[in-house]
Structures are given as C-alpha cells and as structure tokens.
C-alpha cells in the first residue's frame, strides 16, 4: 500500500496554499482542529507535527490522506471596474505516515511524506498582471525518516532527516508583441533536491496536560540549470537565455504546542507557529544569456510570520469523534510586496472534522478547512501592479489509517 | 448509516462552499459626475487619429485613444462612437512602416507596407499636389486629422490641402470650404477632447529646424482661445491635452552623437568630432545636438563621403552634416521654449473654461526614462520601449492606452466622475516579425 501511495505522491501535482508558500495540511485530525497538534501524541502524523511524540503513540499504524484544495482569488486593478479571477485549478496535497517499533519499548521509528510548501496559482493568459506572472506551480515534497526516543515516562525526543524534492514551473508573458498580436512568453521550469531536518520534544506533565516543542529546519530549494523557455520572435531568440539557476529560501518553523485532556472524551490543543520567513529576501534568477535580459533579483523582503491555532476533539462514542478549530495566521508579506502568485494577507481559519472507527484497527477521518484571506489593496514596489486581491480557500480532506 | 449521512453532508457542504463562495470585492459603480458623455467628439491631429508607424492604417485607427476613452465612457452613459475607419480592403491606409528583423549589429531593419487606401493624387491650384485617400461616409466622432496644425483649424479651404481631412468631407477636392472646427462641431455633442497644437512645432523640429517655422506664440494663444470658445459654445464640457516635448521622443534620442561618433571611429580612429551645419555656421557637434531618426539609415553611406572638393562629409567644416538632419542645441531650446509657451496658453484657456487638462507633456517627460507599469517596462527607447511606434514620434497602441488612461484620470478629477481606466496590458507595443 505504501508503494502505491508513494507512486501517487510522485505522479500527482502536489500543491497547496497557506501563508505564502507554506502549506499546513499534514494530517486530517489536525486539520480538523485548525492545524494544531504539536502538543499531542495523536496519531502517525506526529512524525510531522512532533517527532518527540512518536514514542508516545499507543499503537503503530499507517495512514494516508488527501486534501483537495479549492483556491479562489479575485483581483481588481486600481481604477478598473473589471474583477478578474484566477482559474479554478484543483490542487491535491497528499500526506502519508507510518510508525514502527514496539509501543512498549523506548525506541520508535517513523516515516512521513508530506507537502509543507507549494503553490498553484493560475491566472488567465491575458489577465492584467500577465507581465508579472501567469502561473506558478510549486511543490516541495518532503520525505522524512524519523527516530523517536522516550527518555522517561513523561519525556520524549525525536528527530527526522528531511529529503526535500522540489519542482517549480513559473510562467509569465513578456511585453514583446509577436506577429499574430500575442505576447511573447517565458517559462522557467526546474527541479531541486535538498536536505533539512525536523526535531521535537514531547512532555506529558500529568493531569491531562501535554506539551510539545518542535523545530523544522530551513531548506534552500536550489534549482540548477533549470529550463528557461522563452517563446519569442525568431529574430530575438539567440539573445534570450535557455537555462537558469535560482534558489528559493524556504523558512524554518518553530512550534510550541499544548494539549489538555479536559475529560476522557474531550481534548483541546493549542499551537503557536513561528515561521522564519525573514530569510526570503529576494527571488533571484541567474540566466545563462544576458544579451537582452539581465539577471533578475526581485525583492521579497518577507518578515517572520506566525499562526495561532486552537482546536479540540470530542469522542461521541467509541466509534465517532468530532473536531473543530479556529486559527489566525499572520502574513509574512510586507506592504508593497504582494505578488499575484501568492496574494497573501492575514487570514482566519475555521475547521471541522469527523473521525469514524468501525473497529479497533481501521479509521477514517474527514476534515474541512475554510481559510478567509483578508482583502489587500496595494501597489507592488517592483512591478507597480496596483489593485485589490481577495482570496478564499475551501479544503475538504480525507484520510484512512490502519493500526496494528 | 450515521457516518455516511454525516460524511455526505460534509462533502456536500464542501462542494457547495467551493462552488458558490467566490471571493467578492466591494462593488464599483462608475459615475459620470457633473459631465454628460452621451455624445463625445475627439478633435485633434495624428495622435487623435491613431496614426502610428509613419502611417494611418486600420489597426492604428482601432487603437486610437479616443476609441479607448469612448469604450470606457460606455460605463457612464457614453453613446456610440464612430471613427472614419478605412474599410477592410483599404486596411493598410496610407501605408506604414513594419519591423522586419534586426541587422547583425542589432539595429532594427524596418520596411514599408504599401498604401491600401490611396487613390492617386491631384494638383490643387495654390496648394500643390495633394495625395488622395479613399473617402469615408457616415457618422464621425473621432475627427483626428494627421498633419493638422492648430492654426489650420479655422481655415475654410484646408480640406483641399489635407487628404486625411478631405476623405471625411462630402463633396469634391478643390471645392471644399468647410473649416475643420465647423465640420467637427456641426452635429450637437455633449463632451469633447482637444489635442491640437503639436504640429505647430513638430514640423520645425522633425525637419531639424529647416523647412517649417513654429507658429508664433501669440498667434497660437489667440487660435487656441478661439478654438476652445468654439468647442464650448454649446455648453459642452471637455478635456484638453498639452503638447509633449518632442525632443524627448525616440525620433531625436535614438541616433545619438555618441553612437555616430563611435561608428565613424570604428573605421577611422583618428576622428575626434563630427561637424554639423547650424544656422550660425558649421561647428563641432556635441551631445546636446539631436540627430533625427532617419539620419540613422543615411549615416553609414554619408559620413566620411568626400564631396567634389574632397572634403569628407560630417568630418570637415567645409562639408558638415546638413542642418536638416540635426536639431542643434539652440534649436532644441527653441522647440522647448515654444512648446512651453503653447502649453501655458493651453492651461490658461482650459482654466478659464473649467476644462480638464491632460498634461501630456508631463506624462511623456516622465516616461522618457524607464517606468514600470503592471510589470512592463515602458520608456522612450526605440522599438523596445513599448511606447513609441516605428516612426519614433507617434505612439503604439500601448502608448495610446497610457494617454487614454491619463485623459480619463484628468476627466475624473475635473468633473467628479469615476470612469474606469483602460488596461494598458491589453494593447500591443511594436509588432515583431515571427
């Protein structure tokens, strides 16, 4: 089954959206609770949420899930009466986890495959901002083998090594008019292979209180000799590049989580994320031919961002669990740096979830997450694209898990 | 059962939410303010007609700024708008220039497209030989006439001298006696735009200060006052535009002195300066002397060519670069001085009639250096700057869209209207060959 999941992961366009390129869709139970889970030893997704909590999981299991993501953005240029929308394009971030080792022992192992960064923004080929961007597909699939060790009855630590496989496809129009009246286009496509890590500490303080602290490292997704495809008039072709190098600085995230078991049936979770976006200063493209276009260095100047997530779950009986959550995420994008590929702004998150356990081994979890990204009116300092963006995302999700 | 029920409901909710909840922006309702746009007429010269690439042709006419303004006025009660289009068979109009490619040294290779609407020529006594263009019959809102000066606007016989005006007029060439402004204002209108006056100084400038003289400043002021009095006589409101500083256009900024000197030095390193003819005699050229765009194609054969006395062209005071190819720095100053004076007249007349002013001079001065709009770099660079067409003076559709947008902003400011501006990214720059 894992093999099938793995091949699905590689084949499907795994894309997401949340807080600039960061995607927070790594476990259906946690999504149901607005993405909180660092301070809980909830399920196999702890491989992502807190490797230190893996050693506290009562059973081993395998799970796989998907979160089809509907993202709708509206844009209206300053002074215009026309509202433009991005194309409806379904993104499908997947996640899969498995844990191994004796639940009675101190040492546990896990593996996780997930999509912590991504983007899928497709505008019309002739939209107002076409000379800034027409589409961006970005996916970073992380594979994370993990070790977790229970130091004492109440304290666990864990760490995972991250292999990050990235893929980017960025397209825009160029202000060169071809003979048929259409604009020339540029497409930059490349792959990256980089490494990182994920580590966490989990503590059971007793009286139903649990704590977690994790740090997921930065990853510099580096594209070397990516394909630069410039569809330009023949007379200009030799003056345009054919390859490019670029680096996308993906931020580290430090999270603090608290879990509280209110009763035998009810658990609350609170997460605070600190996303160190300040490293994302520029998006630079280094081309192999600068006869006509210079290397570009677009300022991004992100600031660190954060999110607060509060969720809870309640067991109705031994078969059903309901979940709900609310969160607020602060954007890393400063005024003047909003770009149409990530029209980011502060956002509210509302979530609901449902778990069903027909027997002790098998479980289905459903989640629904609504993200309301605040409207933002400004002029980009680099491109002078001026107008108002407003985005909403609707993300249903399902996962299946099997415990042994 | 319970699970299936709940899960189905959840799924239905998700699909419903995704399908119905497009994010909404606060609604915009364009308002006309205190102006009436039900019949808009555009008065002006080549810029108003949509002249581009050294010609008037159908594609340029369709991309004139009055067409763009009229399209936006539809949101605030604007009526139908008619431009005297060449028909499909005459689409090439007066003929125009077309980019064919690039020479090995990177210079653009520009060719000619033959006229599609020329119907021969006729000799008019007292005027000379006048080309003829296919007649247009029907409604007209865009009265842009390439070549017209402000001081022509009240001349009754002008229709016999200008083929672009002639083709709009009923009757035969040689017999026309309706002045331009009389013709344009004959049918009631509620709003007008007026961009006249450019040609009163352009002919002098583009000829390197030879062959034409700028309209006298006082004559201009009087003619402008009269023209606006005429246009506002029926109570119509309107917008007027100032005259750009033509010396900032690619026509004067592409074939630079430095470029010419470098070209000569490539084969004759001993040359230190080029010599130009000025009104006060020959002298060494400087960076402040502006060579006209057409000299770029003539220079390779002319420069250094000995005359009958054996003196090399452009390199010796005895055989200088002819006056007609260069707007020397005194002439540049004169052009700027007249342009400023005309613009003062335009602004003061507009103020006295409470008209909106589109400051084209300020706009094109700003865009003479690179500006970024919606990710496009716009500048007065020839071919690649996206603003100017292949004649180096007239605009591309993208350039005209920029002016249309600026006209609308001026109208909104003056009349309290909220007419939406056009999206310049929908319009093209210079067309490249495949």
Interface residues (C-beta under 8 A of the other chain):
Chain A: X70 X72 X73 X74 X76 X77 X79 X80 X81 X82 X83 X85 X126 X128 X129 X130 X131 X132 X172 X175 X176 X177 X178 X179 X180 X181 X183 X184 X232 X233 X234 X235 X236 X319 X320 X352 X354 X356 X364 X366 X368 X370 X375 X382 X383 X384 X385 X386 X388 X390 X391 X392 X394 X396
Chain B: X2 X3 X6 X7 X10 X11 X13 X14 X15 X17 X18 X21 X22 X23 X24 X25 X28 X30 X75 X101 X102 X371 X372 X373 X374 X375 X376 X377 X386 X398 X405 X408 X409 X420 X421 X423 X425 X426 X428 X429 X430 X431 X432 X433 X434
